[in-house]
Amino acid sequence: MGTRGTTTVIIDGKVRVLQYGQWDHYPEGQGLDALKFARRLKDPEILQEFKDKVRALRTVENLEDEPDVQVYNNLPSKDKADGYEKIFPEFHRNTGTQILSMILDDKVHRVHLDEDGVKWGEGFPTINLDEETYRFAYYEHDRAFPL
């Protein structure tokens, strides 16, 4: 279902992940997926590892400035068979809350803070690493839980 949303991670008082997602941003969908991830952070070692990896992320201001994105965009259509989503999942609208596991699993080292996604979403899972909380806002409902 096309219920849009934005997955957010806050650390050191700053938004470090702002991942737009096109699908399933309701409590039983992406909300539940993000909650399951947040529960993994109850382990102090995993929490510290995730904090370190979030701090190490490189923020991409303009996707078109990324050399590998430029190369991909300049390929002939027939050479784009693997697709943007497979090559650049950290920039794709289908990734949603999967960005959290991708960061922890060292599959992502850069992010684009997609502020446009915040304007269009219905569901907003947020992990605040400063407060060590998980929050999910969905329309008028907004609940926070300790990690």
Solvent accessible surface area in square Angstrom, and as a share of the most:
residue,aa,sasa,rsa
1,M,166,0.74
2,G,44,0.42
3,T,7,0.04
4,R,75,0.27
5,G,0,0.00
6,T,0,0.00
7,T,1,0.01
8,T,16,0.09
9,V,0,0.00
10,I,41,0.21
11,I,2,0.01
12,D,81,0.42
13,G,67,0.64
14,K,134,0.57
15,V,63,0.36
16,R,40,0.15
17,V,1,0.00
18,L,18,0.09
19,Q,9,0.04
20,Y,32,0.12
21,G,1,0.01
22,Q,33,0.15
23,W,93,0.33
24,D,42,0.22
25,H,0,0.00
26,Y,53,0.20
27,P,56,0.35
28,E,127,0.57
29,G,14,0.13
30,Q,24,0.11
31,G,4,0.04
32,L,69,0.34
33,D,72,0.37
34,A,1,0.00
35,L,41,0.20
36,K,113,0.48
37,F,9,0.04
38,A,2,0.02
39,R,135,0.49
40,R,102,0.37
41,L,1,0.01
42,K,132,0.56
43,D,62,0.32
44,P,104,0.65
45,E,143,0.64
46,I,48,0.24
47,L,20,0.10
48,Q,86,0.38
49,E,71,0.32
50,F,0,0.00
51,K,30,0.13
52,D,71,0.37
53,K,45,0.19
54,V,0,0.00
55,R,110,0.40
56,A,81,0.63
57,L,10,0.05
58,R,124,0.45
59,T,39,0.23
60,V,3,0.02
61,E,149,0.67
62,N,70,0.36
63,L,38,0.19
64,E,98,0.44
65,D,94,0.49
66,E,13,0.06
67,P,96,0.60
68,D,61,0.31
69,V,0,0.00
70,Q,80,0.36
71,V,97,0.56
72,Y,19,0.07
73,N,57,0.29
74,N,126,0.64
75,L,65,0.32
76,P,73,0.46
77,S,99,0.64
78,K,163,0.69
79,D,72,0.37
80,K,60,0.25
81,A,96,0.74
82,D,87,0.45
83,G,23,0.22
84,Y,56,0.21
85,E,77,0.35
86,K,144,0.61
87,I,78,0.39
88,F,4,0.02
89,P,35,0.22
90,E,15,0.07
91,F,26,0.11
92,H,35,0.16
93,R,116,0.42
94,N,53,0.27
95,T,6,0.03
96,G,1,0.01
97,T,7,0.04
98,Q,116,0.52
99,I,0,0.00
100,L,1,0.00
101,S,38,0.25
102,M,25,0.11
103,I,1,0.01
104,L,10,0.05
105,D,71,0.37
106,D,76,0.40
107,K,141,0.60
108,V,5,0.03
109,H,122,0.54
110,R,32,0.12
111,V,2,0.01
112,H,46,0.20
113,L,47,0.23
114,D,37,0.19
115,E,117,0.52
116,D,85,0.44
117,G,2,0.02
118,V,72,0.41
119,K,146,0.62
120,W,149,0.52
121,G,19,0.18
122,E,33,0.15
123,G,0,0.00
124,F,51,0.21
125,P,1,0.01
126,T,23,0.14
127,I,2,0.01
128,N,23,0.12
129,L,2,0.01
130,D,72,0.38
131,E,112,0.50
132,E,69,0.31
133,T,28,0.17
134,Y,4,0.02
135,R,98,0.36
136,F,20,0.08
137,A,23,0.18
138,Y,47,0.18
139,Y,139,0.53
140,E,141,0.63
141,H,112,0.50
142,D,81,0.42
143,R,153,0.56
144,A,47,0.36
145,F,67,0.28
146,P,110,0.69
147,L,29,0.14
